[in-house]
């Protein structure tokens, strides 16, 4: 199978592999060999090694003591740890950004929510995860704290991957209802209620993750 890689080769390989991992086309535990990946994507080994190094830093690839690289396994403990970190970062950014939301950004939130709901109805969990991420990103960017956004993006990528592994679970309903009610509070001008409801999403999400079939 051939691929069209745009941008620098390293960035193109990085995007391709990250997408394959997040969407679970590369399943947890899959061993990645430089030469095999390079041949499949039609590039040299150098950009593959650079991309794998970046994905290792993002926590999507593990390097074993024998230097074998494989897609990171998702266990219940690291899933819960990830939820906790995501909650701290996202809820802080949301609380800061709500105070600065413009009417245009609020309209964008409504659009992203409608897209999120539509993707879920169509069973497109990958696109739903992206739209759901954008819902939070719009508010966080409104805060003007770029440093927070940079750190949040790393955690979001790993969270999207976890969501893709649980696409048939009740997890999605938590986000669907939570985003809807949060948005309604914002549209009614009740910022404190919106912040409280957004935080509640993460409490409900954590409780649900505890019941999911991870190792």
N, C-alpha and C positions, 0 to 999 in steps of 0.2 A: 504494500500500500504506500503511495507517495503522499507527501505533505508539502504544502506551500508555506514556507517560513519567511515572514516579513520582518523588517527591522534588522538589528545585528543578529548574527547567528546565535550568540549566547542568549540574548533576550528571547528570541524566537523559540529556542529549545526549552528555555525556562518556562515560558507560557504554556507550551505544549505539554510538558511533563506535569506542571502544576495542575493543569486542567484535567489531565488523565487521572491524577491522584485524587483530586477533590471530587471528581465525578465517580470515583471508584472503578474506572476502566482499568486502572492499575490497583489491584486489591491489596489490602494489608498483608505484608510478608513477601510480596513479590520482589525477587532479587533483580537488581539493576546492574547490568554489565555495560561498561562504556562502549565497547566495540559493537555490541548488539543494538544498543540504543542509537548509536551513530549511524549504523547501517540502515536501520528502520527509518530514521528521519532524513537520511541522505546528507549528513554533515560529517565533519571530521570529529575526532575524539575530543579535541580541546574544548569546544563550546559545551559539549556534553558534560565534561568534568566540571567546568565552571558552573553550569546550571545545577548539577547535583550538589555542589558545594553550597550554593545558595539555598536550595531546598532542604539541605541538612540544617542550615542555620534557622530556617523557618519551622523546623520540627516535623517536616513531612517525610523525611528520609532518615533512617538510622544507619550508623556505621558500626558494625560489630567489631570485636577485638581482632578478628582475622581480616579486617578491612572489607568484608562483604557489605555492600550497600543494599538496603531493602526498604520498601515502603513501610513506614512506621505502623506498628500494631496499635489499635485503639483498645485500651483497657478501661474498665469502669473507673479506676482511680484517676488515670490521666484525663478521662472525659470530665469527671467532676472538677478536677483541678482547673481544667480549661474553662469550664462554666464559671467558676469563681473569679478567675482573672478577667474573663470577658465581662462579667457583671460589674466589677469595680470600674473598669475602664469605660464601658459603654454607658453605665448609669451616671458616672461623673460627667462625661461629655454631653449626655442628653440634658442633664440638669443645667449645665452652663449654657448650652445652645438654645434651650427653650426661650430664655429671656431675650434673645436677639433674633428670633425667627421673624422673617418678613412675610408679607402676604403671598409673595411669589413662591417662597420656600414652602409655605403651608400648602399651597396648591400642588407643588411637586410631591409633597408627602401623600396627598390624596391620590395622585396619579400612581405613585409607586405602590401604594396599598392596593389599588384596583388591579394593577398588573400582578402583584403577588397573589391575590385571590384568584385571578384568572389562570395563572400558571398552575396553581394547585388543583383547580378544577380540571385542567387538562392533563394532570399527572406529570408535569414537567418540573421535577423537584430541583434540578440544577438551576433553571431560570428563576424559579421561585426563591431560591436561596440568594441569588444575586439581587433580585428586587427587594427582598427583605433586608439585605445588607445595606442597600441604598437608602432605605427608610431611615435607618439609624445614622448613616453617614451624612445625610442632609442636615440633620440636627447638630451633629458633632461639628461639622464644618462651620455652621453658623456661630459656634462659640469662638471661632478664630484661633483655636489652640492647635496649631499644626503638629506640634510635638506629640500631643495625645493621639491625633489621627494617625501618625506614623506608626506608633506602637499598636494601636487598635487594628490596623490593617493586617499585621502579622497574625494576630489572634483570630481575626475574622476568617482568614483563609483556612485555618485549622478547624474552626467551628463549622464552616460550610461543608468541609469534608465529613465531619461527624454527622451533620444533618443528612448528607447523602447516604450514609450507612444506615440511617433509621427512617428512610423515606416513607415506609408504610406504617409508622407508629403514630401515636396520638400527639407526638411532639409538634407536628405542624398546626394542629388545632389550637394549641397554646399560643403560638405566635399569631395566628390569624385573628383570634378573638382579642388578644392583647393589643395588637396594632390597631384594630378597629376601634376599641374603646379608648385607647390613648389618643388617637386622631380625633375622635368625637369630642373629647375634653378640650383639646387644643382649638378645635374649630368653634367651640363654645366659649373660649377665652379663659378656661379654668386650667391655668398652667400647673398649679400645685397638684391638682388631681391627676393631670397627665403624667407628671413625673412619678407620682406614687403608683399609678397603674403600670407604667413602663417598668419600674423596679419589680413589681409583682410578677411580671412576665418571667424574670430570671429566677425568682423563688419557685414558681410553678415548674419552670423548665428543669431546674436542678432536681426537684422531686421526681420528675418524670425520668430523667437520665438515670437515676438510681435504680429504676426498674427495668432498664433496657438490657438486652442480652449481650452485654460485653463480657470479656473474660474477667 
